[in-house]
Each structure stands twice: as C-alpha cells, then as structure tokens.
C-alpha cells in the first residue's frame, strides 16, 4: 500500500497548488478518480513522456504504477484501470 499512498500524496500536492480538494482513499468517488489518473499515467505517451525517457526509466515508472494499480484494485475491485493488464 506504500506505493499507492505515495502516489495519492503526490497527486494531492499538485491539486493543492490549484486549490482543488485532496483525494482520499477511503472515498469511493476519489478511488475512481485515482484509478483514472493511474490509467492515464500508464498510457504509452505519458509513461514514456512522449519518448523522452530512457527505457530503464520507463520500466521503473511502469513497475511503480503497476504496484499502485494492484494495490488500488485490492482496496476496491470495482474500479477500472484499462491500461493495466
């Protein structure tokens, strides 16, 4: 759960800049938003920063995001993450 919590914390830091409400893993709607965000981050374009990252960096990002996806699906099996196999 460590990776997922770190992911949500990072997202909340960005949302705080824009004055948006923080995401909360205990809220079902927020879990859907988190799943959508992970899904977007797993898209090939975002995963590789449009081809700017080295292959090793892409693999590391994929591993981290995959762990986040697994942990979120364990917490709430009803969420959908389409880019996650």
N, C-alpha and C positions, 0 to 999 in steps of 0.2 A: 504494500500500500504506500510505501515510501515514495516511489516514482510518481504515482498519481497525485499524492498530496503536494509534492514539489511542483508538478505541472499546474495544478489549480492555484497554488500560491503565486507562481509566475504570471499566470493569466490575470489574477486579481491585482497584481502590481500594475499591469498595463491598464486594466479597467479603471483603477483608482485615478490614473492620470487624466482620464476623460470624464471622471465623475460618475461612472456607472456603478451600480450595486455589485458587491462581490459575489462570486459564485460559492455555493455551499453544497458539499457532497451529500448532505442529509436531505436536500430538497430535490424532489423528482424532476421538476422542470429544469433546475440547474444541471442535473446529471445529463439530461438530454442536450443542453447547450454544450456541456463539456464533451460529450460524445461527438457532437457535430464539429467542435473545434479540433478534436483529435483526428477525426475523419479528414478534415481539411488539411491538417498538418501532414497527414500521411499521403496526400496526393503527390504524384511524382514531381510536379513542378515545385511545390512547397518543400517537399522533403529534400530536394537537391538544390534549393534556392536557385531555380532556373538553370541548373547545370554549373553553378559557380562553386559548389563544394567538392572536395576530393571524395573519392569513393569511400575511403575509410570514415570520413565524417558523415556521409550519408548512411552508412551501415550503423554507426553509433546512434544517430538520430532515430533510425528505424527501430533499433533494439529498445531504446528508451520509450518511444511512442507505442511500440507493441506491448511493452510491460504495462504502460498506462492503460491501454485498451483492455488488456486481460484483467487488470485489477478493477476497472470500471465495470466490465461485464460480470465479474464475480459479485460485485456490490449490487448491480442492477442488471439482470439478464434481459430486461425488456428494452434497453437502449440499442440503437442500431449504429454500427460503425462499418460502413460499406467497404472502405479501403483496407480493412483488416480481415485477412484471410480466414 
